[in-house]
């Protein structure tokens, strides 16, 4: 075979193989297209259509008075189908696209109108089915965006695809934020009420089929979800938002003044154990404090002198002492040890047990406890264990620190030193809430109850579960001991260490100051000295309604409990007392013979009537208006109607700033304010015709 024939043979062979391969490919394509087509089309559908989870709206958290503490609001992701049926007509699209671009630019302010126009036209050219316009759009904004050119529906069709997501917000921002807590994807176990009651709040997720389109984007197959999500239940907390506000403001003010590291305030209702306020602040910068750690329930520390209540209760209960027993103060040499317990304020001589407690003598209580229980040290710690001070309180929110209360069986127990040191609050670890609960038991006539943060769970407005405080100890001591302890606690404020700061002549406060040196980690007490100042008590002492503890850690300068924590206790207690009419025991007696009704600001009738009714003052309702001016008469308080009329200047004389600003704002007026108090003059006379945007000046005095 010559060379030419050999080459042709190879070419024909190669060409034949190529033809056979092409035929095989065509046959395979035909098999896939026509024979197995149904199978592969079904397979493609299963890959492009997926079932997505629709997040349920989480339940709300309410305060004790019905204020909204935490809620979920919808946020929307907006995408635009550039080849949707409503904008298929090119002439219609081109006539409206620039108007839409201008609207989007003005509304969002993130791109110029030209940039938006270029984006929309390019997406149209590329037949983009899901052009992202904006994420995190509110419902009100969404309503307005739906009115924009091109997006506004035409013949029931819309080019806008809306995906809803829920955002958690706190209407009162940082008020009780740590107690409310949070739950997000980065936290396995949520914090605070959000975490503890997540199984109620979370609700049940729904299901929706989504189809993948160009660009890897998914859009709903149907308008409605296949399985609708079920909203979560609502939590009714025990927090009183007004008391919470008082506690946080008073604490932060004192922390800044003392340049302290951190602090906590807890307010508890005596009879129910319901927590009305929990404030926790940590120093994050010069003069700046934020809620970063819940010291109230997790901040274990030596309680210091506030623990003396337990020491004296044990001594009185075992009849080792009485309130008139005499004891030395100033210093106490612990037998068998070099330790000398000293009083920071020096000796006040030999005084009664009551006086020693009121003046917070460390030496006195160390000597009394050591002398009484030296031979049977377990007898003292048995009292603490019987009072369950060594146990968790099983709180409704996570994070409670386990108490550390020693007994003679512990390896770290020193038979010479531990007992007298425990007597004045050292060699143990207790949280502020633990100490408060023990004092609350005294105020509650000996009934020791665990604090609660949630009182009820509701679904669709109906209660599904209610909570009451768990009784830890029905009676912590005898009535005789209880009576003596109460007298001693009142004496601290009227005669002792709390007299200069906490005492208020208008109502009785009972409590105890506390100052404890804080150990600095592994360096112990010998390193740089740090102190914890505290005050814990209840009020009004004769009919206790609230108990409260204030703890401030590492204050600079003054560090005694009375001087640092006392002012916070006094401020919060005074404001609570002033705002709670039920706590006034003799208001009616003081008003006997007073024929002049108390002066009232003009303003919202509902609020003013409520105050008058609470004080038992007769009122004459001359009108049913929401707003009024008051007129004093010999028969009581008459209400004169002051219903605002559109286009007419309202009469705001006599009103407080809040009510005046509300009426003037609704009238469309701009307001300039001078002075403070109630309105005495307005630059535009009542009844004058007005227009929107007009400036009015009001004088307050």
C-alpha positions as CSV (number, residue, x, y, z in Angstrom):
1,X,0.0,0.0,0.0
2,X,1.4,3.3,-1.1
3,X,1.6,6.3,1.2
4,X,-1.4,8.1,-0.3
5,X,-3.7,5.1,0.2
6,X,-2.4,4.7,3.8
7,X,-3.2,8.4,4.6
8,X,-6.7,8.2,3.1
9,X,-7.5,5.1,5.0
10,X,-6.6,6.8,8.3
11,X,-8.6,9.9,7.4
12,X,-11.7,7.8,6.5
13,X,-11.3,5.8,9.8
14,X,-11.0,8.9,11.9
15,X,-14.0,10.6,10.1
16,X,-16.0,7.4,10.6
17,X,-15.3,7.3,14.3
18,X,-16.3,11.0,14.6
19,X,-19.6,10.3,12.7
20,X,-20.3,7.3,15.0
21,X,-19.6,9.4,18.1
22,X,-21.9,12.2,16.8
23,X,-24.7,9.7,16.1
24,X,-24.2,8.2,19.6
25,X,-24.5,11.7,21.1
26,X,-27.7,12.4,19.1
27,X,-29.2,9.1,20.1
28,X,-28.4,9.8,23.8
29,X,-29.9,13.3,23.6
30,X,-33.0,11.9,22.0
31,X,-33.3,9.3,24.7
32,X,-32.9,11.9,27.5
33,X,-35.3,14.4,25.8
34,X,-38.1,12.1,24.8
35,X,-37.7,8.7,26.6
36,X,-36.5,9.9,30.0
37,X,-37.7,13.5,29.7
38,X,-40.4,13.3,32.3
39,X,-38.0,11.8,34.8
40,X,-35.4,14.6,34.4
41,X,-38.0,17.4,34.3
42,X,-39.3,16.2,37.7
43,X,-35.7,16.1,38.9
44,X,-35.1,19.6,37.8
45,X,-38.2,20.8,39.5
46,X,-37.2,19.2,42.8
47,X,-33.8,20.9,42.6
48,X,-35.2,24.4,41.8
49,X,-38.1,24.3,44.3
50,X,-37.3,24.1,48.0
51,X,-39.3,24.4,51.2
52,X,-38.2,27.3,53.3
53,X,-38.9,28.0,57.0
54,X,-40.9,31.1,57.7
55,X,-39.9,32.6,61.0
56,X,-42.8,33.1,63.4
57,X,-43.4,36.5,65.0
58,X,-42.1,36.2,68.6
59,X,-44.4,37.0,71.5
60,X,-44.2,40.3,73.3
61,X,-42.9,41.0,76.8
62,X,-44.9,43.4,78.9
63,X,-44.2,45.2,82.2
64,X,-46.4,44.8,85.2
65,X,-48.4,47.9,84.2
66,X,-48.9,46.8,80.6
67,X,-46.1,48.8,79.0
68,X,-44.4,47.0,76.1
69,X,-40.9,46.0,77.0
70,X,-40.0,43.9,73.9
71,X,-41.8,43.2,70.7
72,X,-41.2,42.0,67.1
73,X,-41.7,44.3,64.2
74,X,-41.6,43.2,60.6
75,X,-38.8,44.3,58.3
76,X,-39.0,43.7,54.5
77,X,-36.5,42.9,51.8
78,X,-37.6,44.4,48.5
79,X,-36.8,42.9,45.1
80,X,-38.1,43.9,41.6
81,X,-38.9,41.6,38.7
82,X,-37.7,43.7,35.7
83,X,-39.7,41.5,33.2
84,X,-42.9,41.2,35.2
85,X,-46.2,41.3,33.4
86,X,-47.1,44.7,34.9
87,X,-44.1,46.4,33.2
88,X,-43.7,44.2,30.1
89,X,-44.6,47.1,27.8
90,X,-41.3,48.9,26.9
91,X,-42.9,52.2,26.2
92,X,-44.6,52.2,29.6
93,X,-41.4,51.1,31.3
94,X,-39.3,53.8,29.6
95,X,-41.8,56.5,30.5
96,X,-41.8,55.7,34.2
97,X,-38.3,54.4,35.0
98,X,-36.7,57.8,35.6
99,X,-39.6,58.9,37.9
100,X,-39.1,55.7,39.9
101,X,-35.3,56.3,40.0
102,X,-35.9,59.9,41.4
103,X,-38.3,58.6,44.0
104,X,-36.0,55.9,45.2
105,X,-33.1,58.3,45.4
106,X,-35.1,60.8,47.4
107,X,-36.5,58.1,49.7
108,X,-33.4,56.1,50.5
109,X,-30.8,58.7,49.9
110,X,-28.1,56.1,49.1
111,X,-27.7,56.7,45.4
112,X,-28.3,59.5,42.9
113,X,-31.3,59.4,40.6
114,X,-28.9,58.7,37.7
115,X,-27.4,55.7,39.4
116,X,-30.8,54.3,40.1
117,X,-31.9,54.8,36.6
118,X,-28.8,53.2,35.2
119,X,-29.3,50.2,37.6
120,X,-32.9,49.7,36.6
121,X,-32.3,50.0,32.9
122,X,-29.3,47.5,33.1
123,X,-31.4,45.0,35.0
124,X,-34.2,45.4,32.4
125,X,-31.7,44.8,29.6
126,X,-30.4,41.7,31.3
127,X,-34.0,40.4,32.1
128,X,-33.2,40.2,35.8
129,X,-36.1,38.6,37.7
130,X,-35.0,39.6,41.2
131,X,-33.2,43.0,41.4
132,X,-32.5,43.9,45.1
133,X,-33.8,47.3,45.9
134,X,-33.4,47.5,49.7
135,X,-33.2,45.4,52.8
136,X,-34.6,46.2,56.3
137,X,-37.5,48.3,55.1
138,X,-40.3,49.2,57.7
139,X,-44.0,48.5,57.1
140,X,-44.7,52.2,56.8
141,X,-41.9,52.7,54.3
142,X,-43.2,49.7,52.3
143,X,-46.7,51.2,52.1
144,X,-45.2,54.4,50.6
145,X,-42.8,52.6,48.2
146,X,-45.8,50.7,46.8
147,X,-47.2,54.0,45.5
148,X,-44.0,54.8,43.4
149,X,-44.2,54.7,39.6
150,X,-43.7,51.3,38.0
151,X,-44.0,49.6,41.4
152,X,-47.7,50.6,41.9
153,X,-49.8,47.7,40.8
154,X,-51.5,47.6,37.4
155,X,-54.4,45.3,36.7
156,X,-53.7,43.5,39.9
157,X,-50.1,42.7,38.9
158,X,-47.0,43.9,40.7
159,X,-43.3,43.8,39.8
160,X,-42.3,44.0,43.5
161,X,-41.3,40.9,45.5
162,X,-41.5,41.4,49.3
163,X,-39.9,39.1,51.8
164,X,-40.7,39.6,55.5
165,X,-38.4,39.1,58.4
166,X,-38.9,39.9,62.1
167,X,-36.8,42.3,64.1
168,X,-36.7,42.4,67.9
169,X,-36.9,45.9,69.4
170,X,-37.0,47.3,73.0
171,X,-39.4,50.3,73.0
172,X,-37.8,51.6,76.2
173,X,-34.3,50.9,74.9
174,X,-31.9,50.2,77.8
175,X,-34.6,50.1,80.6
176,X,-34.4,46.6,82.1
177,X,-32.5,45.4,79.0
178,X,-30.4,42.8,80.9
179,X,-33.5,41.4,82.6
180,X,-35.4,41.3,79.3
181,X,-32.4,39.7,77.7
182,X,-31.9,38.6,74.1
183,X,-31.8,35.6,71.8
184,X,-30.1,35.4,68.4
185,X,-28.4,33.0,66.1
186,X,-25.0,33.6,67.8
187,X,-26.3,32.7,71.3
188,X,-27.1,29.0,72.0
189,X,-29.0,29.7,75.2
190,X,-30.7,33.1,75.3
191,X,-30.2,35.6,78.1
192,X,-32.8,36.9,80.5
193,X,-36.5,36.4,79.9
194,X,-36.0,36.1,76.2
195,X,-33.9,33.0,76.8
196,X,-35.7,31.5,79.8
197,X,-39.1,31.7,78.1
198,X,-38.0,31.1,74.5
199,X,-40.2,28.0,74.1
200,X,-43.2,30.2,74.8
201,X,-42.1,33.4,73.0
202,X,-40.7,31.8,69.8
203,X,-44.0,30.5,68.4
204,X,-44.1,27.9,65.7
205,X,-42.4,28.4,62.3
206,X,-44.3,28.1,59.0
207,X,-43.4,26.6,55.7
208,X,-43.3,28.1,52.2
209,X,-42.3,26.7,48.8
210,X,-39.7,28.9,47.0
211,X,-38.4,28.5,43.5
212,X,-34.9,29.3,42.4
213,X,-34.7,31.8,39.5
214,X,-31.8,33.4,37.7
215,X,-28.9,34.6,39.9
216,X,-29.5,31.9,42.5
217,X,-32.4,33.9,44.0
218,X,-35.5,32.3,45.4
219,X,-39.0,33.7,45.2
220,X,-42.3,32.3,46.5
221,X,-44.1,29.8,44.4
222,X,-47.5,30.8,45.9
223,X,-48.6,34.1,47.5
224,X,-49.7,32.3,50.7
225,X,-47.5,30.1,52.8
226,X,-48.2,26.3,52.7
227,X,-48.1,26.2,56.5
228,X,-48.8,29.6,58.2
229,X,-46.5,30.5,61.1
230,X,-48.0,30.7,64.6
231,X,-47.1,33.7,66.7
232,X,-45.5,33.2,70.1
233,X,-47.1,33.7,73.5
234,X,-46.8,37.0,75.4
235,X,-44.9,37.3,78.7
236,X,-46.2,39.5,81.5
237,X,-43.2,40.4,83.6
238,X,-43.2,41.8,87.1
239,X,-41.1,44.8,86.1
240,X,-42.6,48.3,86.8
241,X,-41.2,50.5,84.1
242,X,-41.4,53.7,86.2
243,X,-39.6,52.1,89.2
244,X,-37.0,50.6,86.8
245,X,-36.4,54.1,85.4
246,X,-35.9,55.5,88.9
247,X,-33.5,52.7,89.8
248,X,-31.3,53.0,86.7
249,X,-31.1,56.8,86.8
250,X,-30.3,56.9,90.6
251,X,-27.7,54.1,90.3
252,X,-25.9,55.6,87.2
253,X,-25.7,59.0,88.8
254,X,-24.1,57.6,92.0
255,X,-21.7,55.4,90.0
256,X,-20.5,58.4,88.0
257,X,-20.1,60.4,91.2
258,X,-18.2,57.7,93.0
259,X,-16.3,56.6,89.8
260,X,-17.1,53.0,90.8
261,X,-16.5,49.9,88.7
262,X,-20.0,48.5,88.8
263,X,-23.3,48.5,90.8
264,X,-26.7,47.0,91.1
265,X,-30.1,47.9,92.4
266,X,-33.0,45.6,93.0
267,X,-36.6,46.5,94.1
268,X,-38.9,43.8,95.2
269,X,-42.5,43.8,96.4
270,X,-42.6,42.3,99.9
271,X,-45.8,40.3,99.9
272,X,-45.6,38.8,96.4
273,X,-41.9,38.5,95.8
274,X,-42.3,40.2,92.4
275,X,-39.3,42.1,91.2
276,X,-40.2,45.6,90.2
277,X,-36.8,46.7,89.1
278,X,-33.3,45.3,88.4
279,X,-30.5,47.7,87.4
280,X,-26.9,46.6,86.6
281,X,-24.2,48.9,85.3
282,X,-20.5,48.3,84.5
283,X,-18.0,51.0,83.8
284,X,-16.9,50.9,80.2
285,X,-15.2,54.3,80.0
286,X,-14.7,57.5,81.8
287,X,-18.1,58.5,83.2
288,X,-19.7,55.9,80.9
289,X,-21.7,52.9,82.2
290,X,-23.6,50.1,80.4
291,X,-25.4,46.9,81.3
292,X,-23.0,44.1,80.5
293,X,-23.4,41.7,83.4
294,X,-26.3,40.8,85.7
295,X,-24.6,41.4,89.1
296,X,-27.9,41.2,90.8
297,X,-28.3,37.5,90.3
298,X,-24.8,36.4,89.4
299,X,-22.5,38.7,91.3
300,X,-21.3,36.5,94.2
301,X,-19.3,38.5,96.8
302,X,-18.7,38.6,100.6
303,X,-21.8,40.5,101.7
304,X,-20.1,42.3,104.6
305,X,-22.1,43.9,107.4
306,X,-25.5,43.3,105.8
307,X,-25.0,39.7,106.8
308,X,-25.0,40.7,110.5
309,X,-28.8,40.4,110.3
310,X,-28.4,36.6,110.1
311,X,-25.8,36.5,112.9
312,X,-28.0,38.5,115.3
313,X,-31.1,36.5,114.3
314,X,-29.3,33.3,115.3
315,X,-28.1,34.7,118.6
316,X,-31.5,36.0,119.5
317,X,-33.3,32.8,118.4
318,X,-30.9,30.7,120.5
319,X,-31.3,33.2,123.4
320,X,-27.6,33.8,123.8
321,X,-28.2,37.5,123.8
322,X,-31.1,40.0,124.0
323,X,-31.3,43.5,122.6
324,X,-30.1,45.0,125.9
325,X,-27.2,42.6,126.4
326,X,-24.0,44.7,126.8
327,X,-21.0,44.1,124.5
328,X,-17.6,45.8,123.9
329,X,-16.8,47.6,120.6
330,X,-13.7,48.9,118.9
331,X,-11.6,45.7,118.6
332,X,-11.7,42.0,119.4
333,X,-8.7,39.7,119.6
334,X,-9.8,36.3,118.2
335,X,-8.7,33.6,120.7
336,X,-6.1,31.2,119.3
337,X,-5.3,33.5,116.3
338,X,-3.4,36.7,115.7
339,X,-6.4,38.2,113.9
340,X,-7.8,41.3,115.5
341,X,-11.3,42.4,114.4
342,X,-11.5,46.2,114.4
343,X,-14.3,48.7,113.9
344,X,-13.7,51.1,111.1
345,X,-15.2,54.0,113.0
346,X,-13.4,53.2,116.3
347,X,-14.8,52.2,119.6
348,X,-18.1,53.5,121.0
349,X,-17.4,51.8,124.3
350,X,-19.5,49.1,125.9
351,X,-23.0,49.3,124.5
352,X,-26.2,47.2,124.1
353,X,-26.5,44.6,121.3
354,X,-29.1,46.9,119.7
355,X,-26.7,49.8,119.7
356,X,-23.9,47.7,118.4
357,X,-26.1,46.5,115.5
358,X,-27.2,50.1,114.7
359,X,-23.6,51.3,114.6
360,X,-22.5,48.2,112.7
361,X,-19.7,47.1,115.1
362,X,-17.6,44.3,113.6
363,X,-15.9,43.6,116.9
364,X,-19.1,43.2,118.8
365,X,-20.8,40.7,116.5
366,X,-17.5,38.7,116.0
367,X,-17.1,38.4,119.8
368,X,-20.8,37.5,120.4
369,X,-20.9,34.8,117.8
370,X,-17.5,33.3,118.6
371,X,-18.3,33.2,122.3
372,X,-21.7,31.7,121.8
373,X,-20.9,29.0,119.2
374,X,-17.2,28.3,119.8
375,X,-17.8,24.9,121.2
376,X,-20.5,24.0,118.8
377,X,-19.7,25.8,115.6
378,X,-22.1,23.7,113.5
379,X,-25.0,25.1,115.5
380,X,-24.4,28.5,113.9
381,X,-24.1,27.2,110.4
382,X,-27.1,25.0,110.9
383,X,-29.2,28.1,111.2
384,X,-27.9,29.4,107.8
385,X,-28.6,26.1,106.2
386,X,-32.1,25.9,107.7
387,X,-32.7,29.3,106.2
388,X,-31.6,27.8,102.9
389,X,-28.9,30.5,102.4
390,X,-26.6,27.9,100.9
391,X,-29.1,26.9,98.2
392,X,-30.1,28.3,94.8
393,X,-33.4,30.1,94.7
394,X,-34.3,28.5,91.3
395,X,-35.0,31.8,89.6
396,X,-37.1,32.1,86.5
397,X,-34.2,33.6,84.5
398,X,-30.8,31.8,84.0
399,X,-27.5,32.8,85.4
400,X,-28.0,32.6,89.2
401,X,-24.7,32.1,91.0
402,X,-24.5,29.3,93.5
403,X,-24.2,30.6,97.1
404,X,-21.1,29.6,99.1
405,X,-21.8,29.2,102.8
406,X,-19.2,27.2,104.7
407,X,-19.8,24.7,107.5
408,X,-17.2,22.9,109.9
409,X,-17.0,19.9,107.5
410,X,-15.4,22.0,104.7
411,X,-11.7,21.6,104.3
412,X,-11.2,25.4,104.2
413,X,-12.9,25.8,107.6
414,X,-10.5,27.2,110.3
415,X,-11.8,26.3,113.7
416,X,-10.4,29.5,115.2
417,X,-11.0,32.1,112.5
418,X,-13.8,31.2,110.2
419,X,-16.7,31.5,112.7
420,X,-15.9,35.1,113.9
421,X,-15.2,36.2,110.3
422,X,-18.5,34.8,109.1
423,X,-20.2,36.7,111.9
424,X,-19.7,40.0,110.0
425,X,-20.1,38.8,106.5
426,X,-16.8,37.2,105.3
427,X,-15.7,33.8,104.1
428,X,-18.9,33.3,102.1
429,X,-20.3,34.3,98.7
430,X,-23.8,35.6,98.3
431,X,-25.5,37.5,95.5
432,X,-27.3,40.8,96.1
433,X,-30.7,39.2,95.3
434,X,-30.0,36.5,97.9
435,X,-29.4,39.1,100.6
436,X,-32.4,41.1,99.5
437,X,-34.6,38.0,99.7
438,X,-33.5,37.3,103.3
439,X,-34.3,40.9,104.4
440,X,-37.6,40.6,102.5
441,X,-38.5,37.7,104.7
442,X,-38.1,39.9,107.8
443,X,-40.4,42.5,106.2
444,X,-42.8,39.7,105.2
445,X,-43.3,38.6,108.8
446,X,-40.8,35.8,108.5
447,X,-42.1,34.2,105.3
448,X,-39.1,33.6,103.0
449,X,-40.1,33.5,99.3
450,X,-38.1,33.2,96.1
451,X,-38.3,36.3,93.9
452,X,-40.2,36.0,90.6
453,X,-39.7,38.0,87.3
454,X,-42.7,36.6,85.3
455,X,-46.3,36.5,86.6
456,X,-48.2,35.3,83.6
457,X,-48.1,33.9,80.1
458,X,-50.8,34.8,77.6
459,X,-51.8,33.7,74.2
460,X,-54.2,35.8,72.2
461,X,-54.9,37.8,75.3
462,X,-55.9,34.7,77.4
463,X,-53.8,33.5,80.3
464,X,-52.3,30.0,79.7
465,X,-50.0,29.9,82.8
466,X,-49.6,32.0,86.0
467,X,-46.8,32.1,88.5
468,X,-46.6,32.7,92.2
469,X,-43.6,33.0,94.4
470,X,-42.3,29.7,95.8
471,X,-42.1,29.6,99.6
472,X,-38.6,28.7,100.7
473,X,-39.2,28.9,104.4
474,X,-42.6,29.5,106.0
475,X,-41.2,31.1,109.1
476,X,-37.5,31.9,109.4
477,X,-37.7,32.7,113.2
478,X,-40.0,33.2,116.1
479,X,-42.3,36.3,116.3
480,X,-40.4,37.4,119.4
481,X,-37.1,37.4,117.5
482,X,-38.7,38.9,114.4
483,X,-40.0,41.9,116.5
484,X,-36.6,42.6,118.0
485,X,-34.9,42.3,114.6
486,X,-37.4,44.8,113.0
487,X,-36.7,47.2,115.8
488,X,-33.0,47.0,115.3
489,X,-33.3,47.5,111.6
490,X,-35.4,50.6,112.1
491,X,-32.9,51.8,114.7
492,X,-30.1,51.7,112.0
493,X,-31.9,54.4,110.1
494,X,-33.2,56.5,113.0
495,X,-30.2,56.3,115.4
496,X,-27.4,54.4,113.7
497,X,-25.2,54.3,110.6
498,X,-28.0,55.2,108.2
499,X,-29.3,58.2,110.0
500,X,-27.5,61.0,108.2
501,X,-28.3,59.8,104.7
502,X,-31.3,57.4,104.6
503,X,-33.6,58.7,107.3
504,X,-36.8,60.5,106.1
505,X,-39.1,62.0,108.6
506,X,-42.2,61.5,106.4
507,X,-42.1,57.7,106.5
508,X,-40.1,54.9,108.2
509,X,-37.3,53.0,106.5
510,X,-35.7,49.9,108.0
511,X,-32.4,48.5,106.8
512,X,-28.7,47.9,107.2
513,X,-25.6,49.4,105.8
514,X,-22.8,47.2,104.6
515,X,-19.1,47.7,103.8
516,X,-17.0,44.8,102.7
517,X,-13.4,44.6,101.5
518,X,-13.4,42.8,98.2
519,X,-10.7,40.2,97.4
520,X,-8.7,40.9,94.2
521,X,-8.7,37.5,92.5
522,X,-5.7,35.4,93.5
523,X,-4.0,38.4,95.1
524,X,-6.5,38.2,98.0
525,X,-7.2,41.1,100.4
526,X,-3.6,42.2,100.7
527,X,-3.5,43.7,97.2
528,X,-4.9,47.1,96.3
529,X,-7.9,47.6,98.6
530,X,-11.3,47.5,97.0
531,X,-14.6,47.8,98.8
532,X,-18.2,47.0,98.2
533,X,-20.7,49.4,99.7
534,X,-24.3,48.3,100.2
535,X,-27.6,49.2,101.8
536,X,-30.5,46.8,102.1
537,X,-33.9,47.3,103.7
538,X,-37.6,47.9,103.3
539,X,-40.2,50.6,103.5
540,X,-42.5,51.9,104.9
541,X,-41.3,50.0,108.0
542,X,-44.7,49.9,109.7
543,X,-46.4,48.4,106.6
544,X,-43.7,47.1,104.3
545,X,-44.6,47.2,100.6
546,X,-41.2,47.2,99.0
547,X,-37.7,45.9,99.8
548,X,-34.6,47.1,98.1
549,X,-30.8,46.5,97.9
550,X,-28.2,48.8,96.5
551,X,-24.7,47.4,95.9
552,X,-21.8,49.6,94.5
553,X,-18.4,48.0,93.9
554,X,-15.0,49.7,94.1
555,X,-16.1,53.3,94.7
556,X,-13.3,55.9,94.8
557,X,-13.0,58.2,97.8
558,X,-15.8,57.5,100.3
559,X,-16.6,53.7,100.4
560,X,-18.9,53.2,103.3
561,X,-22.3,51.7,102.6
562,X,-24.3,54.6,104.2
563,X,-22.4,57.3,102.2
564,X,-22.3,55.5,98.8
565,X,-25.3,53.2,98.5
566,X,-27.5,55.0,101.0
567,X,-28.2,58.0,98.7
568,X,-29.4,55.7,95.9
569,X,-31.7,53.8,98.3
570,X,-33.1,57.1,99.7
571,X,-33.7,58.6,96.3
572,X,-35.5,55.6,94.8
573,X,-37.5,55.0,98.0
574,X,-38.6,58.6,98.2
575,X,-39.7,58.7,94.6
576,X,-41.6,55.4,94.9
577,X,-43.3,56.6,98.1
578,X,-44.3,59.9,96.6
579,X,-45.8,58.2,93.6
580,X,-47.8,55.5,95.4
581,X,-51.0,57.0,97.0
582,X,-51.7,53.7,98.7
583,X,-48.6,54.0,100.8
584,X,-49.8,57.3,102.4
585,X,-51.2,56.2,105.7
586,X,-52.7,59.5,106.9
587,X,-53.4,61.6,103.9
588,X,-57.1,62.0,104.7
589,X,-56.4,63.0,108.3
590,X,-54.1,65.8,107.1
591,X,-56.7,67.2,104.8
592,X,-59.5,67.5,107.4
593,X,-60.7,71.1,107.5
594,X,-59.0,72.1,104.3
595,X,-61.7,73.8,102.3
596,X,-59.4,74.9,99.4
597,X,-59.0,72.1,96.8
598,X,-55.4,71.5,95.6
599,X,-54.4,73.4,92.5
600,X,-54.3,71.4,89.3
601,X,-52.7,72.1,86.0
602,X,-55.0,72.3,83.0
603,X,-54.5,69.4,80.6
604,X,-55.7,65.9,79.9
605,X,-58.9,65.2,81.8
606,X,-58.5,61.5,82.2
607,X,-55.1,61.7,84.1
608,X,-56.3,64.6,86.3
609,X,-59.5,62.9,87.3
610,X,-57.6,59.8,88.3
611,X,-55.4,61.8,90.7
612,X,-58.4,63.6,92.2
613,X,-60.3,60.3,92.7
614,X,-57.2,58.7,94.4
615,X,-57.2,61.5,97.0
616,X,-61.0,61.3,97.4
617,X,-61.6,64.9,96.1
618,X,-65.0,65.7,94.7
619,X,-65.0,66.7,91.1
620,X,-67.7,68.3,88.9
621,X,-67.6,67.2,85.3
622,X,-68.9,70.1,83.2
623,X,-67.7,68.6,79.9
624,X,-66.6,65.3,78.3
625,X,-63.7,66.9,76.5
626,X,-60.3,65.1,76.5
627,X,-58.6,68.4,77.5
628,X,-59.9,71.1,79.9
629,X,-59.1,74.2,82.0
630,X,-59.8,73.9,85.7
631,X,-62.0,76.3,87.7
632,X,-61.9,76.3,91.5
633,X,-65.4,76.5,93.1
634,X,-66.6,76.2,96.7
635,X,-68.1,72.8,95.8
636,X,-65.1,71.2,94.4
637,X,-63.1,71.3,91.1
638,X,-65.1,72.1,88.0
639,X,-63.8,71.2,84.5
640,X,-64.2,73.8,81.8
641,X,-64.2,72.3,78.2
642,X,-61.1,73.0,76.1
643,X,-61.7,70.8,73.0
644,X,-59.2,71.8,70.2
645,X,-60.8,73.1,67.0
646,X,-59.0,72.8,63.6
647,X,-57.7,76.1,62.4
648,X,-58.3,77.8,65.8
649,X,-55.6,78.6,68.4
650,X,-56.2,76.3,71.4
651,X,-56.1,77.7,75.0
652,X,-53.1,76.1,76.7
653,X,-52.8,78.4,79.7
654,X,-52.5,76.5,82.9
655,X,-51.3,73.3,81.2
656,X,-48.0,71.5,81.7
657,X,-45.5,71.5,78.9
658,X,-46.3,68.0,77.8
659,X,-50.0,68.6,77.2
660,X,-49.4,72.1,75.7
661,X,-46.9,70.7,73.2
662,X,-49.3,67.9,72.3
663,X,-52.1,70.3,71.4
664,X,-50.0,72.9,69.7
665,X,-48.2,70.2,67.6
666,X,-51.5,68.7,66.5
667,X,-52.6,72.2,65.5
668,X,-49.6,72.3,63.2
669,X,-47.8,75.1,65.1
670,X,-44.1,75.5,65.8
671,X,-43.4,76.2,69.4
672,X,-40.8,78.3,71.3
673,X,-40.7,77.6,75.0
674,X,-39.5,79.9,77.8
675,X,-39.4,79.0,81.5
676,X,-40.6,75.9,83.3
677,X,-43.7,74.9,85.3
678,X,-47.1,75.5,83.7
679,X,-48.2,77.8,80.9
680,X,-48.9,81.4,82.0
681,X,-49.0,83.2,78.6
682,X,-49.2,82.4,74.9
683,X,-48.2,84.8,72.1
684,X,-51.3,83.9,70.0
685,X,-54.5,84.5,71.8
686,X,-56.9,81.6,72.2
687,X,-59.6,81.5,69.5
688,X,-57.5,83.2,66.9
689,X,-57.4,81.8,63.4
690,X,-54.1,80.0,62.7
691,X,-52.3,78.2,59.9
692,X,-49.8,75.3,59.8
693,X,-46.2,76.2,60.4
694,X,-47.0,79.4,62.4
695,X,-44.7,80.1,65.3
696,X,-46.2,80.5,68.8
697,X,-44.2,81.3,72.0
698,X,-45.4,80.0,75.4
699,X,-44.2,81.3,78.7
700,X,-44.1,78.8,81.6
701,X,-43.8,79.7,85.3
